[in-house]
Amino acid sequence: MRGCRKSERERMLENIGMVDFVVVEMTEYLDTHPDDRNALEYFNHYNRLNNKMKAEYAAKFGPLTLADSEPYQKEWRWGMEKLPWEVRD
C-alpha cells in the first residue's frame, strides 16, 4: 500500500466489509427478534445497500461471490478472476 492512501478497490472492499458486518449482525438479531419492525427496516436498508455496493464492485473489478456474477454470462470468468487479496493496485 502506498503510504496511507488506499486504492479505490481497497476502499470499496473495506466499505463492503462494514456493510456486510451490519447485515450479518442484523440477521442474527432478527433470528431472535423476528417481530421487531424497526430492525427489519434497518436490515432491509443495509441489505439493499450491500447488494448495490457488491454490484458496483463486480462491475469494476469482478464479482466477489458467485451470487454477484452476472446471471447470463457469455463466458465463464469466475475461476479466472484474481481474488481480492491477490490484486495489487
N, C-alpha and C positions, 0 to 999 in steps of 0.2 A: 504494500500500500504506500502510495506517495504521500509522505507526511501525514497530516490529519484529514486530507481531502479524500472523500470516498467517491468512487465512480457511481454513475447512475445505476448500474446493475447492483452494486453493493447497497446503495440507498433503498432501491426498490425491494431487495431481498430482506433488508432489515425491517422495513415497514410492513411487508407481508408477514414476517415472523411475529411482529407485535399484534397485528390484527388476528392472525391465526391463534395466538395465545388467548385472546379475548373470546373467540368463537369456541375454542375447546373448553375454557372455563365456564362459559355460559351454558354450553351443552351439559356439562356436569351438574351445574346448579339447577337447570331445568329438569334434569332427570329426577331430582328430589323435590322440586317445587313446580310441578307442571301447570299449576293454576295461576302462576304469577304473570299477569298480563304485561306488566312493565318490563319484566325480564325478557319475555318473549319478543316484545318490540325492540328491545336493546339487541337481542340476539339477531333478529331479522335484519336490523340495520347493519350490524357488523358482518353478518354473513354475506349480504349483498355487496358490501364494500370489499370483502375478501375475494369474492368471485370476480369483481371488476378489476381489482389490483392484479390478480393472477392472470386474467385475460390480457391485460396491458403488458405484463411481463412476458407472457408467452408470445405476443405479437412482436416484441422487440428482441427477445433473447432465446426463445424456445420454451416449451412447456415444462413446468416443474413436476407435474404428475400426468399420468395418462388422462385423467379427468380434465385436465387443462388443454389437452391437444384438440385440434380441430376434429369435428365429428366425421367428416368425409374427406380424408386426405388422399391426394393423388399418389403419394409415395410415403413409405414408412420411414419416418425420421427419428422416432423416439429413441431407438437404440444407438443412433448415430450422433446425437447431440452430446456435447460435453456436460458433465454435471456442474451445478453452480459453483462448487468449490474447486473445480478444475480450471475454471476460466480466469484468466488474468487480463484486466483491462489496461 
